[in-house]
């Protein structure tokens, strides 16, 4: 959902390619949103509405798994690529897929596996934030987002543990058909994932921050309460300096989606939307119908929208109820 009332949505491409979606757009009437396809099928990892200086270039921007960036303004689509992302699997220097696109101020950040972090401002090209990537022995690094700080760019995500089992021994067991022992060795060699918090200093050097217990930080929010980090266990941590952390909230389960502005934070958890204020959560409107399969929440100014496969619900901040809008594709 954009500030001028346009909606950009992902439509499933079909069972033949479960990861591929088509991006479509349209404007809603009182109870109907008819969308028109804008793109070819793509493995979309992130779709955001723009703000600030980026609104001159695009209403919405999408990031594909292989580093494709789609800038969409109305029916116009400009495709570019995150330069240096090494997105092709056949490349010897393949680092992994991209995971998320986010806008911070006038900067776009694209992050992904292999410790990839790229930045682009409206008048510049994509570039890596550092000439090097963070490295941790026996672990891969996957980033899900960034938080600018006074001492550099903090990047968060998960350390993906590599298996310590001996490959030659595994190959011998596989050749012998001893898959029970093969499975035992794989289990014994498993390294559990751990939380990843790294800071890219102003000189481009990477420093690993002392992270709390947990396996992954998947989203963040920065506001008057400091920086909130959403952990996959449902815990919400608060920090002001990324040196010390405190347990701030404990959710029943990890949030399905998080969106907001510096003044407003909204969480989608199951079939309920919550608004955060002064360290507490309050429900927004009544619960949604059972089985609605809610996918995401979007916040722009004082408006909120919640998306499911074929429907969306919208409301203004402070409203007592949601307005249902049916979604259909233009023929």
N, C-alpha and C positions, 0 to 999 in steps of 0.2 A: 504494500500500500504506500502510495506516494503522497506528498503534501498537497498536490492538486487533485487528489481523488482518483487517480488511476490505480488499477490493480494488475500486478504481474504475478502469474501463477505457473506452477509446474503441472503439466498434464502427463500421465503415464504413457509411455510409447507402446507398451504391449508386452506380453509374456516372453516374446523372443529375446528381448534385451531388458531384463528387469532393472538395470541400473540407469537406463536412458530415459530422459524426460524431454518434453517439448515445452519451451517457454511460450506462454500466451499472454495477451494483455487485453484490457477492456476497461470500460467505466460503468459503474453500477447505477441502475435506476433504483426505485424504492425497494423492489423485491427481486430483481433479476440482474445478473451479471453475465453478459455474453462476451466471450473472449475469442480472440483470433490468434492463431499460431504465428509466432514470429521467427522461430528457429528450427533448424533440423534437430533430430534427436541427439542428445548430449548427456553425458554423465555429469550432471550439475551437482557441485558440492556446496555451493553457497549462492544465495540470491538476496541482494540488499537494495533498499531504496536509498537514494542519495540525498545529501543535504549540503548546505553551504555552497562553496565554489563549484562543486561537482554537478550541481543542478543545471549549469549551463551546458554541460557535455552529455548528461544522461539522466533519465528519470530513475532508472534501475540498472544495476550491474550484476552480472553473473560470473561465477568462476567454475570452470570445468576441471575434472580430475586431472587432465593432462596439461593444465596450465592455460587453457583457453579463457579469454576474458571477453565478455559480450557487453558492450555499452549500448543501452536501449533508450531511445528517446521517442516516444510515440511509436510509430510503426518502423522507424529507422533503427537498424542494428549495425554497429561497427564491431568487427571482430579483431582482436589483437591477441598477443601471446605474452605470457610472463617470460621475459627474456632471461635465459640462464636456468630455467627450471628443470632442464634435463628430463623432460616429461616422457620420452619414448622408452618403452621397456627394452628395446633392442640396443639402447645406448649403453656403453660400458660404464658410464658414470651415472646411470639411472639412480636417483635418490628416493623415488617413491612419488605417490600421487599427492596432489594438493588437497587440503582439507577445508579451508575457510578463507573468506574474503571479509574484511571489515574496514570501515571508514573511521578514522580518528582525526578530527579537525579537517584539514584539507588534504590529508594523506590517505591513500589506500594501502592496505597491507594484505598480502597473500601469503599464507603459511601452509606447511604440509609436512610430510614425512622426510626423514633425513635431515631434520633441523633446518628446513628451508624457510627463509623469511625474505620477502621482497617488498619494496615500497615504490609507490608512484604518486607524484603530485600532478595536478591538472596540466601543467606545462612541461612535464618531464616524461622520460621513458621509464619503464620498469627497471629496477636495479636491485641487487641483493643488498641487505643492510650491512653486510660485512663481506670481506674477501675470503673469509673462512667460515666453516660451520662448526657448531658445538659437537664435541665428541665425548662419549662415555664408554669405557671398555665393557664389552659384553652386552651392550644395550643399543638399540636403535632409538632415535629421538623423533617423536611426532609432536608437532605444535598445532594447537587449536586456536590460538589467538595471541594478542599482544596488549600490553598496557604501557604507555609512555610514563616514565618516571623522571625525577630530577637528576638521576645519575645514569640514565640510559634507557634502552627499550627492554622491558621485561616481557619474556615470551613464556607461555605456559602450555602444558599438555601432558604427555605421558612418556616415560621411558619403557620401551618395549623390550622385554628380556629375551635374549638369544638363548637357545637350548645348548647346554653344556655337554650333551652326550657326544661320544666319539663317533665321527661320521663313518670311519672305516669299519668299526664294530657294528654300526647300524646297517651298513651295506651288506656285511657278511651275514647278519641275521636275516635280512630281507631275502638274500640269495638262498639261504637255507630254509626259508619258509617259517622261521620261528618268530611269528608276529606277536606272540604273547610276551616273550622276552624283549622284543623290539619296543613294545608299548611300555614295558616296565622301565627300560632305560630312558625313553623319552620323558616319562613322568619324573624319574629321578633327576634328570638334567634340566628340568624346567626352572627358569629364573622368573619369579613373579614380576609383573610390571610395577613401576613406582612412579610417583608424581614428579613431573618435570617442571622446574622453575629455573630459567636462565635469564641473565641480563647481558645484552649486547652493549658494552660500554661505548662512550663517545668516540674512542679510538678504534672501534671495531673488534676489540678483544671480547671473548665470551667468558663470563663468570657464572659458575653454577651456584644458585642460591640454596640455602638450607631449607628444604621443603618439609612441611608437616607430613604426618603419616597419610597415606592414601595412594591410589593408583593412577588418578587422572584428574586434572582440572580441565573442564570442557567449555567453560564460559566465564565471563567476568563482567563487572559493572563498576563504574567509578562515579562517586557523587559526594555529597556532604559528609556521609558516614565513612569516607575513605574508599578503599578498593575492596570489593567483595569478590571472592573466588568460589565458583560452584564446582564441588567435587562430585565424582560419579557415585559416591556412597549416599548422597543426599545432604552431606554437611556443607554449610556455607561458612567460609573463613573470612575474617576481616583483617586487613593490614593497611598501614599508612606508609610504610617504608620498605616493604618486602624483606625486612630483616626479622621482624617479630610478627606472629600471627595469633589470632584468638578465635575460638569457636564462637560463631555469631548466631547461626540458626541451624536447626536440625530438621530437615524436611522428611516427610514420610517416605519419599523416594526421590531420586534425582529428577530435576525439572526436565520436562520434555522439550521446552524451548524457553529462551530468555530474551527479552527485548526491552528497549527503553531509551531514554534520553538522560542527560545529567540531572534532570529534575524528577524523572519518573522511571520506575522499574516495574516490569510486569513479568510474571512467571506463568507458564502453562504446566500444570501438573495433573495428569490424568484427564478428567472431564471438567476441571475447574481452573479458572484464571484468578490469580492473586496479584494484588498490588502491594508493593513494599513501601513502607513509610516508617521512619523513626525506629528501625530495628524490629518491626513486626509486619506480618502479612495479613491482609484483609481480602475477603472474596469480592470479586467483581461480578455483579449480577447473579442470577440464579444458575445452578448447575446446568450443563448441556444435556441433551437427550442421551440416554444410555445407548452405547454402541455407536456414538457419533464418530469415533476414530479421528480425534482432533490431531492435527499435524504441526501447526505452528501458530505463533501469535505475532502481530505486527503493531507497532505503536508509532504514530506520527502526530506531533503536536498534541491535541487533546482527544484524538480519535484512536480507537483500538479495533483490530480485526483479528478474528480467529478463523483458521482455514481447516476444512476437512477435505475429503476427496472431491466432493461435488457440491459443497455448500460453504458459505462463509457467514459469520455472524459479526455484526459491527455495532459499536456503541460509542457514545461520547463519554468522556471522563465524568464520573459522578452520576451517570445514568443508572436507573434501577433495573433495567432489562436490556437484553440483546435483541437486535433486529436481524432476522434471518433473510439471507439473500441466496437464491438458487443460482448455480453456475452452470452455464451451457456453452458449447463450442459453436462458433459460427460455421455454417455449412459452406 
